[in-house]
Amino acid sequence: MSMTGILISLLLVPAGKTVVLTYHDVVPKKQVWFDCTPKELTDQLDWLRRKGANFVSVEALADSIRTKRPLPQGSVLITFADNYAGFYRYALPELVKRKIPAALFVHTGYVGSPVGRPKMTWAQLARCKQLGFSVQSQTVSHPTDLRKLPTTVLAREFEQSAEDIRQNLGERPRFLAYPNGKFDKRVARQAKLAGYELAFTEACQPAERAPSRWEVPRYVHTKYREAWAAVRPTR
């Protein structure tokens, strides 16, 4: 096979470029670099829309990958990590108003916790789901680095979080996000064995550059302009 053929074979879909952005907490005043204020969030969403972004759901991305039918050029999937209550207070109304879908990745051992930054409750997550948002897994305890876990512990993190979501929201999650984006081939293999259809990293590349369905890249939200330039380069 030629080098060109090898490169093409690495793509999950034959054409199209899709950005996956990940946000964390939405707060009135930023405390750490990955926080996002409500104004930053709406400014970014509106900037992307003005540029021609086609906001898609995580299910649409999964279907595109499964069927190998590409999404439109400039598709954007919005995701939120860590289940912060700031999503419910600040982001949810703005996303609903703009009719923008989003996927929420939840570490189930901390649902409803008031410790540190408050986390959304199961009732709030159920409301999010009712409004059309996708609630997915981010393990049980959000380990700092999944690569350091024994395989038995890793399997439990993946399988128990899926069961927690099924029991509380009535549907097993199809997708997983690796905490802090840290993974290796063993971790990705375990995600597949646990039954997840896609798993997300934090590699800053278009989604189609993923080597497998369990290594789908996401850009952190602060790099939204860089992400957009990667899928809609200036001519």
N, C-alpha and C positions, 0 to 999 in steps of 0.2 A: 504493500500500500504506500502511496506517495505521502509526503509530509502534509500536503493539503488535505488528503483523505483522512489522515490521522487526526488533524485538527477538527475537521468537520464531525468526525465520530465522537468527539468529546462533548459536543453540544447536545443538550436535552431535546431541543426542537430544531427543525431545519432552518428557521429564520425568525426574525423578530428580536427585539431587545426589551427586556423588562427590568425595571428598578424595583427592588424591595427595600423599603426604608424601615428602620426600627427606631421607635421612640421609647422613652422610659417614663419618668414622672413628668406631669404637667403641673407647674407650681407658679404662684404669682411672682416669686423672687427666686432666681436660680441660686442653688447652694453648691452644686458640682457641675462639671462641664457638660454632662449628658442630660441635665435637666432641660426642660423646655418651658418657656412661659406661654400663657394662652395667646399672646400677640405673636410670638415667634411661630407658634403652630399655625395660626390662621394665615399669617403672612406667607409661610412656606406653601401651604396648601393652595392658596390663591395664586401665588407665583407659578406653581406647577400647572395649575389649570389654565392660566393665561398662556403658558408656553405650549399648551395642547396636550397635557397629560390625560391619559385614559385610565381613570382609577378602576382597579379590578379587585375582586375578592381573592382570598387564598384558594378557595375552591376552583375559581376560574384558572388560576395558575396551575393547580394540580391537574385539572382536566387537560390543559394545553400540553403539559409534560407527558401525561398518559397517552393522549391521542396523537402527539407529535404535530398538532396543528398550532401554529404560532399565534400568540396574542398580537394585537396591533402594535406597530412600532410606537414606543413612548408609553407603554403601559406601566402603571405604578401601583404597587401593592403597599399599603400602609399597615405596619404592625406595631404593637405596643408590648413591651416586656415588663415583667415583675409585678403585674396586677396592682399597681398603685391606685389609691382612691382618687388621686388627682385626675385620672382619666375620666372617672364617672362625673366629677364636678365640672371640669373644664373642657375636656376634649369631646366627650359624648355629645353635648348639645351642638357643637360646631360641626361635627361630622354628620350628625343627623340633618342639620340645616342644609349642608352642602351635598347631601346624599352620597357620601363617600364611604365605602365599606372599609372595614379594618378587622384584623385578627388580633386577639388578645392572648398572650402566652402567660400561663398562670403556674406558679409554684404552689401546689395544692396544700402543702403543710402550713402555709402562712395565710390562707384565705381568711379574711376577717380579722387579722391580727392588728391590734392598735399599737404594737411595739415599734418604735422608730417611726418610719413613715407608714401611716395607716394603709392597709390593703383592702381591696373591695371584698365584700361579703358574698356568699353564695347567692343571696337574694338579689344583690346588685348585678352579679354576673348573669343570673337568670334574666333579669330585665334587659341587659345588654344583648343577650341571645334573642330575646323576644323582638328586639328592635332590628335584628338582622346581622349583628356582629358575631364573629366566629370566635368561640372560646376554645383554646387549644392548650397543649401541655408544655410546661417548662420544668419538668421534673417535680419531685416532692419538696426537696429541701434546698434547691438551688445551690448545689455544690460549686465551690469556687473553680474547680478544674476537674471535669469528668474523667480526664485521662488518667488521673491518679487513683481512681476507684477500682477495687476488685470487681471482676465481672459480675459476681453475684449481687453486689451492692448496686452496681450500675443497672442491672436488669430490674431490680426492685424499684429504683428511682423512676424508671420509664414505665413499668407496668402498673405500679401502685398509683401514680399520678393519673394515668388513663382511667383506672377504676374509680378513683375519687371523682373525677369529672363525670363519668357515666352515672354514678350513684346520685350525684347532686344535681346534675343538669339533664339527665335522661338520654344522653348520647355519648358514645365513646369518641374521643378526639382522634382525628386522622393525622394531625400534624404536630411536630415537636420543634422547639427551639432550644439549642444548647446554651446553658447559662454562660454568660461572658463570651459566647461564641467559640468556646474551647472544645476541641474534639480531635480524634484521630480515626484511622480506619477501623480500629476495634470498636470505638464508640459508635461510629456510623453503622457498623454491622449489627451492633446490639439494638440500635434504633429500628433497623429493618426487622430484626427478629421479634421485637416487641409489637410489630404490626403497624408502625407509622408509615404513611405513604410518602411524606416529605419530612425532611429535617433541615433546619436553618442554622447557618453559621453567621459570622460577622465579617466574612471576607468581602472587601469592597469591590464587587464586580457585578455586572448584569446577571440576572438569574440564569440565563441560558449558558453561562460559562461553567456551571456546576459539573463536576466530573460524574456525579451520581445524584439520584433523588434524595439522598441523605446527606448532601453537602451543598445545599442551595444557599448562595451568598445573599447577604443583606448589607446595605450601607447604613451606618449610624446617621441619624437625621441631620446632624451638623454638616454632612457632606452631600446635601441634597442637590446643590448646584453641580458638583463634580459628578454625581450619579446621573443627573439629567444629561450632562455633556457626553457621557459615555454611551447613551442610547440615542441621543438626538444631536450629533455633532454639528457645529456651525459650519455651513458651507461657504 
